[in-house]
Amino acid sequence: MSVDYAPILWNRQKKIYDTILVVFVLVYLVGFIGITSTYQPEITAETLIIRATATLALLLLHIILSIGPLARLNTKFLPLLYNRRHLGVTMFLVALVHGVFSILQFSSLGNKVALVALFTSNTNYLSFTQFPFQVLGFFALIIFFLMAATSHDFWLKNLTPKVWKTLHMMVYLAYALIIMHVVLGAIQLENSPILIGLLAVGFLLIASLHITSSLRSTRAVDEITTQEFAYACDLDDIADDSAKIITLNGENIAIFKYEGKLSAINNVCKHQNGPLGEGKVIDGCVTCPWHGYQYEPHNGSSPPPFTEKVSTYDLKLEGDRVMVSPKPHPEGTERPPIIIPKTEGNE
């Protein structure tokens, strides 16, 4: 967590992460250019750069889109999630090189300005097979630029989390544009079974990871109720210093068990909408598994000097049955935690 604007904090983990990323990018580019130029010696340097950066950017995009669901399926991937912004900015820079070289190469012999030629050289906008695929790549690149330019928490705070999250969710629109860009461009022009297979495998991998992580969600309730309190789970369903996540009347609620008590707060972190219920109670605070933002479980407020707040919810125990009210209290409202009665099994 950070109170004020701060540049990148180059801690040991980030240094290792970024070193591996830079080495991977360099090795990939050198390897791709070396292998391609060996088997296709007639290819030009510009075309080599275009193809190398295109395939690298597409590979990085698939890795980026895989990290989220992988982190939900296995916490070992969380360090990748913490540093995913660096990967996204790198992907944009690689894609930018591809875009610039492509536009310059394909418009160098024309008498129109490069960007004008991009939109006017092919006007078959009503045709599927002859659609100007370059335009799709251009708009995807614009989305990647907006995401890279607003990746710092400074923009998250000033744009507000809702606007920032909406903007960055456009990565899926950009991914769709890139898929169509490749299908209508490289695949249609070259008709390479290898390229078709790799693209299909990448798409299926992304789709399967997101579907699997969604199906493994820890939500126990997802319904509409008119009751003042609704059954959420049994007491034994919640591990110590952990939570049970439920969705009730559209409210995403995390019920935490800690220090012999129960408290319920909204499951969505104010930082980047991270799942608080997938985190732990550390030093008395609910700690978001994505970036470590913390909230006190009994009032949903971040400890001073931080000011983030989430809604709280009333709970009650009926024997071992945990009951929750679907009506949220205003963000930061203190609610007395439920004391778990001591028994022979939990003393």
ABEGO torsion letter per residue (X at the ends): XBABBBBBBBBAAAAAAAAAAAAAAAAAAAAAAAAAAAABAABBAAAAAAAAAAAAAAAAAAAAAAAAAAAAABAAAAAAAAAAAAAAAAAAAAAAAAAAAAAAAAAAABABBAAAAAAAABABAABAAABBAAAAAAAAAAAAAAAAAAABAAAAAAAEAAAAAAAAAAAAAAAAAAAAAAAABAAAAAGBAAAAAAAAAAAAAAAAAAAAAAAABABABBBBBABABBBABBAAABBBGBBBBBBBGGBBBBBBBBGGBBBBBBABBAAAGBBAAABBBBGGBBBBAAAGBBBBAAAGBBBOABABBBBBBBBBBBEABBBBBABBBBBGBBBBBBBBBBBAAAX
